[in-house]
Amino acid sequence: MESTSLTSSLTLIATLVEAAGNHLSTDVNERILTEHLHGADLPTDAGIARLADRIIDAAEKLCTLLEPSHLILADHFLGYVSTKCLVGAVESGVPDVLAQAPCSLQQLAQATATHEQRLRQVMRLLCSNGIFSFDEDTAMYSNNPRSDLLRKDSSAPWRHWVDLYGNEFYDIARGIPRSLQRSTGRSAAQCNFNTDEDMFAYFERQGWVPRLHRTLASGMEAMAPGVVADYPWAEVADRTVLDLGGGGGALIATLLRAFPGMRGGILDLAGVIDHTRPFFREGGPYVDLADRVSDQDLQVGDFLQQVPSYEVYTIKWCLHDWEDEQAVQILRNVRSAIVRTETSRLVILEAVLRSEGRSARLARYGDINMMMTAKGRERTEGEWQGLVRTAGWQLAGIHRLRNSWLCAIDLRPAAEDRQNI
């Protein structure tokens, strides 16, 4: 009886899921889905993205319940295959060749100077994973909305992430098992590279820092539309915004280009500021903003020690580098320095961690990346609330940003008598 009941339930579910897939696969619906979910541009309807996330999470739950356990395990112990096949396709220039026109296997292998049979095997896996498309009738490969993001001329240059994370960070991950042992105080990066230097110092010595900044800047470029549109920056559009740990200047450049009345600055270590200053001068990518980013606002400093006084601050992808003690110290330093007005604030751009749901998996990947490189971590909403309250701030809101795994965590200075110091 139980088996008969389950068979009946699975038959109904299979019919419904197949019908849903067929419905969404029509030319009209595929075009709409591409426009709202899969392109580099900002989705025009945030509700569609939220519904898609809901369906994705429900579908993952179904897959976990139904898929044989050994296949779930195989996706993990064979996961390296997908990573390196993607790296190989990008490094061989497959997305750029297919940007010109669909190709047969022979044409694609000739244009990319690759081994034809091996390319066939790699493309079979990537097509089955949804990256690239293959037409069985014509035996032609083509780009799709995923592989379009990997082209050199893409407005969302995710190819830089494939390069850095599929190579150097891939190697770093080999150190995870050893770093888990209580007997070592080293991070996975330190274990893999056999060094006691922190990752940033090691990257500097290897000459990898420009690639790191380029990758982070490309991520900011891809997420910029959501960052600009989904937080009320207009409230501070006539202020000077200091970006703490602002690196190569991508965030501050994004905000200044979106709000012509805004001025900007960066606080970072001496070597970073020396690297970034030319970006805002003649010949640099942000030369158009030179009149709104003065030399005085490109400040050398350490936010763990002291922060200069401004009315509005941003900090992106920094606090996840630190444990709570150091993160609280940074937030307190900002709280002590902030110029108090009605619009005073600190906007943190970081992930908000959720333990479940496929749609939230990027934050969990990010959590492991921080663990293995900087001994840091991402935080849940509850952890963020405790952190900011301890440091003397009020949490005004958490804004979800479209096309981004970041959230804008909006902090305002708490009243003096409510500081928990």
ChimeraX attribute file (.defattr): number of C-alpha atoms within 10 A of each C-alpha:
attribute: neighborCount
match mode: 1-to-1
recipient: residues
	/A:1	6
	/A:2	7
	/A:3	8
	/A:4	9
	/A:5	10
	/A:6	11
	/A:7	12
	/A:8	12
	/A:9	11
	/A:10	13
	/A:11	12
	/A:12	11
	/A:13	13
	/A:14	12
	/A:15	10
	/A:16	12
	/A:17	13
	/A:18	10
	/A:19	12
	/A:20	11
	/A:21	10
	/A:22	10
	/A:23	13
	/A:24	14
	/A:25	13
	/A:26	11
	/A:27	10
	/A:28	10
	/A:29	12
	/A:30	14
	/A:31	13
	/A:32	13
	/A:33	18
	/A:34	15
	/A:35	17
	/A:36	19
	/A:37	20
	/A:38	19
	/A:39	18
	/A:40	21
	/A:41	18
	/A:42	21
	/A:43	20
	/A:44	12
	/A:45	12
	/A:46	17
	/A:47	11
	/A:48	14
	/A:49	17
	/A:50	13
	/A:51	11
	/A:52	15
	/A:53	16
	/A:54	14
	/A:55	14
	/A:56	15
	/A:57	17
	/A:58	14
	/A:59	15
	/A:60	14
	/A:61	14
	/A:62	12
	/A:63	12
	/A:64	11
	/A:65	10
	/A:66	10
	/A:67	10
	/A:68	10
	/A:69	10
	/A:70	8
	/A:71	10
	/A:72	12
	/A:73	11
	/A:74	10
	/A:75	12
	/A:76	10
	/A:77	10
	/A:78	10
	/A:79	11
	/A:80	13
	/A:81	14
	/A:82	16
	/A:83	16
	/A:84	16
	/A:85	18
	/A:86	24
	/A:87	20
	/A:88	18
	/A:89	19
	/A:90	20
	/A:91	14
	/A:92	17
	/A:93	18
	/A:94	26
	/A:95	24
	/A:96	19
	/A:97	18
	/A:98	20
	/A:99	17
	/A:100	10
	/A:101	11
	/A:102	19
	/A:103	20
	/A:104	15
	/A:105	17
	/A:106	15
	/A:107	15
	/A:108	23
	/A:109	19
	/A:110	12
	/A:111	15
	/A:112	17
	/A:113	11
	/A:114	17
	/A:115	12
	/A:116	16
	/A:117	12
	/A:118	11
	/A:119	20
	/A:120	16
	/A:121	11
	/A:122	18
	/A:123	22
	/A:124	15
	/A:125	16
	/A:126	19
	/A:127	17
	/A:128	11
	/A:129	11
	/A:130	12
	/A:131	21
	/A:132	22
	/A:133	21
	/A:134	20
	/A:135	11
	/A:136	8
	/A:137	6
	/A:138	10
	/A:139	11
	/A:140	17
	/A:141	22
	/A:142	23
	/A:143	25
	/A:144	20
	/A:145	17
	/A:146	18
	/A:147	26
	/A:148	26
	/A:149	21
	/A:150	26
	/A:151	22
	/A:152	17
	/A:153	11
	/A:154	15
	/A:155	16
	/A:156	22
	/A:157	23
	/A:158	21
	/A:159	24
	/A:160	21
	/A:161	20
	/A:162	20
	/A:163	19
	/A:164	17
	/A:165	19
	/A:166	20
	/A:167	14
	/A:168	13
	/A:169	17
	/A:170	15
	/A:171	14
	/A:172	21
	/A:173	19
	/A:174	16
	/A:175	21
	/A:176	20
	/A:177	10
	/A:178	16
	/A:179	22
	/A:180	14
	/A:181	10
	/A:182	8
	/A:183	8
	/A:184	11
	/A:185	14
	/A:186	25
	/A:187	26
	/A:188	28
	/A:189	29
	/A:190	22
	/A:191	21
	/A:192	18
	/A:193	16
	/A:194	11
	/A:195	13
	/A:196	14
	/A:197	14
	/A:198	15
	/A:199	20
	/A:200	14
	/A:201	13
	/A:202	17
	/A:203	16
	/A:204	13
	/A:205	11
	/A:206	9
	/A:207	11
	/A:208	16
	/A:209	17
	/A:210	13
	/A:211	15
	/A:212	19
	/A:213	18
	/A:214	18
	/A:215	21
	/A:216	19
	/A:217	19
	/A:218	20
	/A:219	18
	/A:220	22
	/A:221	19
	/A:222	22
	/A:223	23
	/A:224	23
	/A:225	20
	/A:226	20
	/A:227	26
	/A:228	19
	/A:229	14
	/A:230	15
	/A:231	18
	/A:232	13
	/A:233	16
	/A:234	14
	/A:235	11
	/A:236	17
	/A:237	17
	/A:238	13
	/A:239	17
	/A:240	20
	/A:241	25
	/A:242	26
	/A:243	25
	/A:244	26
	/A:245	23
	/A:246	24
	/A:247	22
	/A:248	24
	/A:249	25
	/A:250	22
	/A:251	25
	/A:252	24
	/A:253	24
	/A:254	18
	/A:255	19
	/A:256	21
	/A:257	15
	/A:258	17
	/A:259	16
	/A:260	12
	/A:261	14
	/A:262	20
	/A:263	24
	/A:264	25
	/A:265	23
	/A:266	32
	/A:267	23
	/A:268	21
	/A:269	16
	/A:270	14
	/A:271	11
	/A:272	19
	/A:273	22
	/A:274	14
	/A:275	14
	/A:276	22
	/A:277	20
	/A:278	16
	/A:279	21
	/A:280	22
	/A:281	17
	/A:282	11
	/A:283	10
	/A:284	14
	/A:285	14
	/A:286	22
	/A:287	16
	/A:288	17
	/A:289	20
	/A:290	18
	/A:291	12
	/A:292	19
	/A:293	25
	/A:294	17
	/A:295	13
	/A:296	9
	/A:297	18
	/A:298	23
	/A:299	20
	/A:300	17
	/A:301	18
	/A:302	15
	/A:303	20
	/A:304	15
	/A:305	9
	/A:306	15
	/A:307	22
	/A:308	17
	/A:309	16
	/A:310	18
	/A:311	19
	/A:312	23
	/A:313	22
	/A:314	21
	/A:315	21
	/A:316	21
	/A:317	17
	/A:318	16
	/A:319	22
	/A:320	21
	/A:321	18
	/A:322	18
	/A:323	14
	/A:324	18
	/A:325	10
	/A:326	13
	/A:327	20
	/A:328	22
	/A:329	17
	/A:330	22
	/A:331	24
	/A:332	23
	/A:333	19
	/A:334	27
	/A:335	23
	/A:336	16
	/A:337	15
	/A:338	21
	/A:339	17
	/A:340	16
	/A:341	10
	/A:342	9
	/A:343	13
	/A:344	18
	/A:345	26
	/A:346	27
	/A:347	22
	/A:348	22
	/A:349	23
	/A:350	20
	/A:351	27
	/A:352	22
	/A:353	24
	/A:354	17
	/A:355	10
	/A:356	11
	/A:357	15
	/A:358	18
	/A:359	18
	/A:360	17
	/A:361	15
	/A:362	16
	/A:363	22
	/A:364	20
	/A:365	13
	/A:366	18
	/A:367	20
	/A:368	17
	/A:369	21
	/A:370	20
	/A:371	21
	/A:372	27
	/A:373	23
	/A:374	20
	/A:375	22
	/A:376	21
	/A:377	23
	/A:378	26
	/A:379	21
	/A:380	14
	/A:381	14
	/A:382	10
	/A:383	14
	/A:384	17
	/A:385	15
	/A:386	15
	/A:387	18
	/A:388	21
	/A:389	21
	/A:390	18
	/A:391	24
	/A:392	25
	/A:393	27
	/A:394	19
	/A:395	18
	/A:396	13
	/A:397	12
	/A:398	17
	/A:399	16
	/A:400	19
	/A:401	22
	/A:402	25
	/A:403	21
	/A:404	18
	/A:405	19
	/A:406	24
	/A:407	22
	/A:408	24
	/A:409	24
	/A:410	20
	/A:411	23
	/A:412	22
	/A:413	25
	/A:414	17
	/A:415	10
	/A:416	9
	/A:417	7
	/A:418	13
	/A:419	16
	/A:420	12
	/A:421	9
